Amino acid sequence: MDAFQAFLTNRHLLTALTALAIAQILKTLFNYWRTKSWEKALLFSTGGFPSSHSALAVSLTVSIGMYEGFDTTLFALSAVLALVVMHDAQGIRRAAGKHAEALNFLFSKLEDQGIKFDQKFKELLGHRPVEVMAGAILGLLIGFLSFVVFPPGS
């Protein structure tokens, strides 16, 4: 099997990318349910419910654990990285989003004084803890379903 074919058939990667895609679709649907307006840009954006980064990282970790074993170095590495991703999503990136919100507010006041800015900062960067937890649960489910639907040897 050549490298490209191996890349395209990597169970762990496909599981993680599936979780990411489902989370992004759910994020768009939940936003529509909440606001009654379609924001297609949410399909490719950060922030929101559920956290697609958490879903991606946790599904990868669960997939590795189910197929390779929960006692492997690869699983431990993936689990630690998933924890870092989730901590970053609700900590650092959320704080950056709050800073962007404050700066945009200040800039709007300056614009009232005639000073123009060519763009605003993106405010929806991070996640609330519930959004991260929802992404983690989604990732857990997708990782487990991947193992059930495509068992070892299939």
C-alpha positions as CSV (number, residue, x, y, z in Angstrom):
1,M,0.0,0.0,0.0
2,D,1.5,3.3,-1.0
3,A,1.7,6.2,1.5
4,F,-1.2,8.2,0.0
5,Q,-3.6,5.2,0.1
6,A,-2.5,4.5,3.7
7,F,-3.3,8.1,4.6
8,L,-6.7,7.9,3.0
9,T,-7.6,4.6,4.8
10,N,-6.2,5.4,8.2
11,R,-9.0,4.5,10.6
12,H,-8.0,6.9,13.3
13,L,-7.7,9.8,11.0
14,L,-11.0,9.1,9.3
15,T,-12.7,8.7,12.7
16,A,-11.3,12.0,13.9
17,L,-12.2,13.9,10.7
18,T,-15.7,12.4,10.8
19,A,-16.2,13.7,14.3
20,L,-14.9,17.1,13.3
21,A,-17.4,17.2,10.3
22,I,-20.3,16.1,12.5
23,A,-19.5,18.6,15.2
24,Q,-19.3,21.5,12.6
25,I,-22.7,20.4,11.1
26,L,-24.2,20.2,14.5
27,K,-22.8,23.6,15.4
28,T,-24.6,25.1,12.4
29,L,-27.8,23.3,13.2
30,F,-27.9,24.2,16.9
31,N,-27.2,27.9,15.9
32,Y,-30.1,27.8,13.5
33,W,-32.4,26.3,16.1
34,R,-31.3,29.0,18.5
35,T,-31.3,32.1,16.2
36,K,-33.6,30.9,13.3
37,S,-31.0,32.1,10.8
38,W,-28.5,30.1,8.7
39,E,-24.9,31.0,9.2
40,K,-23.0,28.8,6.7
41,A,-19.7,30.3,7.9
42,L,-20.1,28.3,11.1
43,L,-19.3,25.2,9.1
44,F,-15.7,26.4,8.9
45,S,-15.3,28.4,12.1
46,T,-14.1,28.0,15.6
47,G,-16.1,28.4,18.8
48,G,-19.7,27.4,19.4
49,F,-21.6,24.3,20.5
50,P,-20.3,21.6,20.4
51,S,-16.5,22.0,20.3
52,S,-15.3,20.4,17.1
53,H,-11.7,20.5,18.3
54,S,-12.7,18.5,21.4
55,A,-14.7,16.1,19.2
56,L,-11.7,15.6,16.9
57,A,-9.2,15.1,19.7
58,V,-11.4,12.8,21.8
59,S,-12.5,10.6,18.9
60,L,-8.9,10.2,17.8
61,T,-8.0,9.1,21.4
62,V,-10.9,6.7,21.7
63,S,-10.1,5.2,18.3
64,I,-6.5,4.7,19.2
65,G,-7.5,3.1,22.5
66,M,-10.1,0.8,21.0
67,Y,-7.9,-0.4,18.1
68,E,-4.4,-0.2,19.5
69,G,-5.0,-0.6,23.3
70,F,-5.5,1.7,26.2
71,D,-2.1,0.6,27.6
72,T,-0.1,1.9,24.6
73,T,2.2,4.9,24.4
74,L,0.2,6.1,21.4
75,F,-3.0,6.2,23.5
76,A,-1.3,8.0,26.3
77,L,0.2,10.6,23.9
78,S,-3.2,11.1,22.3
79,A,-5.0,11.4,25.6
80,V,-2.6,14.0,26.9
81,L,-2.9,16.0,23.6
82,A,-6.7,15.8,23.8
83,L,-6.6,17.2,27.3
84,V,-4.4,20.1,26.1
85,V,-6.7,20.8,23.2
86,M,-9.7,20.9,25.5
87,H,-8.0,23.1,28.1
88,D,-6.8,25.5,25.4
89,A,-10.3,25.7,23.8
90,Q,-12.0,26.8,27.0
91,G,-9.1,28.7,28.5
92,I,-6.7,30.5,26.2
93,R,-8.8,30.7,23.1
94,R,-11.9,31.8,25.1
95,A,-9.8,34.5,26.7
96,A,-8.6,35.7,23.3
97,G,-12.2,35.9,22.2
98,K,-13.1,38.0,25.2
99,H,-10.2,40.3,24.4
100,A,-11.3,40.6,20.8
101,E,-14.8,41.5,22.0
102,A,-13.4,44.2,24.2
103,L,-11.2,45.6,21.5
104,N,-14.0,45.6,19.0
105,F,-16.1,47.6,21.5
106,L,-13.3,50.1,21.9
107,F,-12.8,50.4,18.2
108,S,-16.5,51.0,17.7
109,K,-16.3,54.0,20.1
110,L,-13.2,55.3,18.2
111,E,-15.1,54.9,14.9
112,D,-17.8,57.1,16.4
113,Q,-15.1,59.7,16.7
114,G,-14.2,59.4,13.0
115,I,-11.3,57.0,13.2
116,K,-11.9,54.1,10.8
117,F,-10.7,50.5,11.1
118,D,-10.7,48.2,8.1
119,Q,-11.7,45.0,10.0
120,K,-13.0,43.7,13.3
121,F,-11.4,40.9,15.4
122,K,-13.0,37.5,15.4
123,E,-14.8,37.1,18.8
124,L,-16.0,33.5,18.7
125,L,-12.7,31.7,19.2
126,G,-13.0,29.6,22.3
127,H,-15.6,27.6,24.2
128,R,-17.6,27.6,27.4
129,P,-16.9,24.4,29.4
130,V,-20.3,22.9,28.4
131,E,-19.3,23.3,24.7
132,V,-16.0,21.5,25.3
133,M,-17.8,18.7,27.3
134,A,-20.4,18.3,24.5
135,G,-17.6,18.0,21.9
136,A,-15.8,15.4,24.1
137,I,-19.0,13.4,24.5
138,L,-19.5,13.5,20.7
139,G,-15.9,12.4,20.2
140,L,-16.3,9.6,22.6
141,L,-19.5,8.4,20.8
142,I,-17.9,8.7,17.3
143,G,-14.7,6.9,18.4
144,F,-16.7,4.0,19.9
145,L,-19.1,3.8,16.9
146,S,-16.2,3.7,14.6
147,F,-14.9,0.6,16.4
148,V,-18.4,-1.0,16.4
149,V,-19.1,-0.3,12.7
150,F,-15.5,-1.2,11.5
151,P,-14.2,-3.8,14.0
152,P,-10.6,-4.9,13.9
153,G,-9.8,-7.0,10.8
154,S,-12.6,-5.5,8.7
